[in-house]
Amino acid sequence: MKIHRFRNFRLMALLFGTILVTSCSKDDDVPEEENELEVITDVTLVFTNTADANDVVEATAQDPDGIGIQELVILNEIDLDAGKTYTLTFEIFNNLETPGEDIGDEILEEANEHQFFFGFSDDAFTNPAGNGNIDTASDPISYNDKDENGNPVGLSTTWTTAVTALSGGTFTVRLKHQPDVKTSTSGANDGETDFNLLFSLNIQ
């Protein structure tokens, strides 16, 4: 009788210990923070003449398999008029979804974690001057939007083309995902790259 009672006490102690260890283990398991890159299949750069809303130039890149082995492929060149001012906006979609998912909305919601950086042929533009801020983050870009910390985003920017013609120049746009990284001094090499697109640029 005593042996039977001892065995019951021992089983109860073992069961209690197992429950306690399991409970502590669950408390110690901290879920990993999710910072997944966006799935992007279609990116369109939309240059709208600030003096004529009907004068719109579009340049597109497409990746039909999303997260598959294919990368975004440039489909056309950027052809702008000399001496004109344009507002650049973006249409960014994941069209693997039905209906397509507007990634631009996600970027706007997570503005504190995203920034567009730009690089272009020297003096292709009078504003911004130079060659862009991909190489040096402090170089001028005319951002029209900021996140809640006052740092630039780049869903909207302004560009004034030079008065001299340019043929076969380049225009690069790089979207960076920078959770817990983005500051007033973070650059194009900080964080993860959502996309990096190199277009041919012509000004005529």
C-alpha positions in Angstrom: 0.0 0.0 0.0 2.8 2.4 0.9 4.7 1.5 -2.4 1.6 2.2 -4.4 1.1 5.6 -2.8 4.8 6.5 -3.4 4.5 5.7 -7.0 1.4 8.0 -7.3 3.3 10.8 -5.7 6.3 10.2 -8.0 4.1 10.3 -11.1 2.4 13.4 -10.0 5.7 15.1 -9.4 6.9 14.0 -12.8 3.8 15.3 -14.5 4.0 18.7 -12.7 7.6 19.1 -13.7 6.8 18.4 -17.4 4.0 21.0 -17.3 6.3 23.5 -15.7 9.1 22.9 -18.2 6.7 23.1 -21.1 5.2 26.4 -19.8 8.6 28.0 -19.3 9.7 26.8 -22.7 6.7 28.5 -24.3 7.3 31.7 -22.4 10.9 31.8 -23.6 10.0 31.3 -27.2 10.0 34.9 -28.7 8.5 35.0 -32.1 10.9 36.1 -34.8 10.2 39.6 -36.2 9.0 39.4 -39.8 10.8 41.6 -42.3 10.0 39.9 -45.5 10.9 41.6 -48.8 7.9 42.6 -51.0 6.9 40.3 -53.9 7.0 42.7 -56.9 6.1 41.7 -60.5 5.5 45.0 -62.1 7.1 48.4 -61.7 6.2 51.5 -63.8 7.9 54.8 -63.5 5.5 57.6 -64.4 7.0 61.0 -65.3 4.2 63.7 -65.5 5.0 67.1 -67.0 4.2 69.6 -64.3 3.1 72.1 -66.9 0.9 69.7 -68.9 -0.8 66.8 -67.1 -1.4 65.1 -70.5 2.3 64.8 -71.1 3.2 61.6 -69.4 6.2 59.3 -70.0 6.2 55.8 -68.6 9.0 53.2 -68.3 8.3 49.7 -67.1 10.0 46.7 -65.7 8.3 43.3 -65.3 9.0 40.0 -63.5 6.2 37.5 -64.3 7.3 34.8 -61.9 7.6 37.0 -58.8 9.8 35.2 -56.3 11.0 32.7 -58.9 14.3 32.7 -60.7 13.5 35.5 -63.1 14.4 39.1 -62.1 12.6 42.3 -63.1 13.3 42.9 -66.8 13.4 46.5 -68.3 10.8 46.7 -71.1 11.5 50.2 -72.4 13.7 53.4 -72.1 13.0 56.7 -70.5 12.5 59.4 -73.1 12.1 62.9 -71.7 12.0 66.4 -73.3 14.8 68.8 -72.6 14.2 71.8 -70.3 11.0 70.3 -68.8 10.0 69.6 -65.2 8.4 66.3 -64.3 6.9 64.7 -61.2 8.0 61.0 -60.9 5.6 58.6 -59.3 5.4 54.8 -59.3 3.0 52.0 -60.0 4.3 49.0 -58.1 2.3 45.7 -58.1 2.4 42.1 -57.2 0.3 40.7 -60.0 0.7 37.1 -58.9 -2.3 38.0 -56.6 -5.8 38.2 -58.0 -6.6 41.0 -58.0 -3.2 42.5 -58.1 -1.7 43.8 -54.8 -0.7 47.4 -54.8 2.8 47.4 -53.2 2.9 51.2 -53.3 0.2 51.2 -50.6 2.3 48.9 -48.4 5.4 51.1 -49.0 3.3 54.1 -47.9 2.1 52.3 -44.8 5.7 51.3 -44.0 7.3 54.6 -45.0 9.6 54.5 -41.9 11.1 51.4 -43.4 11.5 52.3 -47.0 13.4 54.7 -49.2 14.0 55.2 -52.9 17.5 56.1 -54.1 18.4 57.4 -57.5 21.4 57.5 -59.7 21.7 59.0 -63.2 24.1 60.3 -65.8 26.0 63.4 -64.7 24.1 66.6 -65.3 21.2 65.0 -67.0 19.0 67.2 -64.8 19.4 70.7 -63.6 17.4 69.8 -60.5 18.5 67.7 -58.9 22.0 68.4 -60.1 24.9 65.9 -60.0 24.5 62.2 -60.4 22.1 61.1 -57.7 22.3 59.8 -54.1 23.0 56.1 -54.7 26.7 56.7 -54.3 26.4 59.4 -51.6 23.2 59.5 -49.5 23.5 63.3 -48.8 23.6 64.2 -52.5 20.5 66.2 -53.7 17.3 64.5 -54.7 14.0 66.5 -54.8 11.8 64.3 -52.6 8.2 65.4 -52.3 7.3 63.0 -49.4 8.6 62.1 -46.0 7.9 59.5 -43.3 6.7 60.4 -39.8 10.3 60.9 -38.7 10.9 63.5 -41.4 13.1 61.3 -43.6 12.5 61.0 -47.3 10.6 58.2 -49.0 10.6 58.8 -52.7 7.1 57.7 -53.9 7.0 61.2 -55.4 10.0 63.2 -56.6 10.6 66.2 -58.9 13.0 66.3 -61.9 14.0 69.2 -64.3 15.8 68.0 -67.4 18.9 69.7 -68.7 18.4 71.9 -71.9 21.1 69.9 -73.7 20.3 66.6 -75.4 21.4 63.3 -73.9 21.4 60.0 -75.7 22.1 56.6 -74.1 22.3 57.9 -70.6 21.3 56.0 -67.5 18.7 56.3 -64.8 18.8 53.9 -61.8 16.1 53.6 -59.1 16.7 51.4 -56.1 14.1 50.7 -53.5 15.5 49.8 -50.1 13.7 48.0 -47.2 15.3 49.4 -44.0 13.4 48.2 -40.9 15.3 49.5 -37.7 17.9 50.9 -40.1 16.4 53.9 -41.8 17.7 57.3 -40.4 18.4 60.7 -41.8 21.9 59.4 -42.9 21.1 55.8 -44.0 22.1 55.1 -47.6 21.5 52.9 -50.6 23.6 50.1 -49.2 21.8 49.9 -45.9 19.0 47.3 -45.4 17.7 44.9 -48.1 17.0 45.8 -51.7 13.4 45.3 -52.9 14.5 46.2 -56.5 17.3 47.9 -58.4 16.4 49.0 -61.9 18.8 50.5 -64.5 17.0 52.2 -67.4 18.4 53.9 -70.5 17.7 57.6 -70.4 17.3 59.9 -73.4 16.7 63.7 -73.2 15.8 65.4 -76.5 
